C-alpha cells in the first residue's frame, strides 16, 4: 500500500512557484490510515492517554491516539499487546511538520510502550519505557510511569513530487500497563 499526494503548483508572473492549499488548509496531508490490534483499541481520532493520564490533553484539529493500554487483565496485563499505527502523506511542498507527542510509558524495563516516528523511511524520533529500578523482572513499583510531552519537528529540505510519507506507530508491553500509550497532534507548515 502506498500513499500518493499530488497537489497543483501555482505559477504567477513575478512570484516563485508555490503549492496551492486544499479545501482544508489546516491539514495539508492525506486522510490518515489508522490501524493496529486488537481492533477497537488501536489508533483513533480521539485523544485518550492525555485526558485519562492527567494531561495535557491535545485539542484542535489533527489530533490522534496511536494506542492506549490500560491493562484489562490480571496484573494490569494486555495480552496480546496493543499496537497502533497512523500513516499519511504530507503535501510535497511542505516546509516542515510538527508532531506534538503526549504519552506515558512504564518504568520497569526498556523496549516496551514504544512510539516510533518515521518520515520518508528515516526514523526521526523514538519513545519507550525506561528502567529506573534494578532490572528485577516485574517487581514493584509496577504502578509508575514516565510521561512524555514534547514536539518532534522535521524540516523538509527537498520537495518530493508525490509527497512525504509519515508513519507513526507503537506497541505496548504485555503486563503492568498503567494507561500507557501516545496521543499526537499533527501540524504541517506550507510556504507562504
Buried (B, 14 or more C-beta within 10 A) or exposed (E): EEBEBEBEEEEEEEEEEBBEBEEEEEBBBBEBBBBBBEEEBBBBEEBBBBBBBEEBBBEEEBBBBBBBBBBEEEEBBBEEBBBBBBBBBBBBBBBBBBBBBBBBBBBBBBEBBBBBBBBBEEEBBEBBBBEEEEEEEEEEEBEBBBBBEEEBBBEBEEBBEEBBBBBBBBBBBBBBBBBBBBBBBBBBBBEE
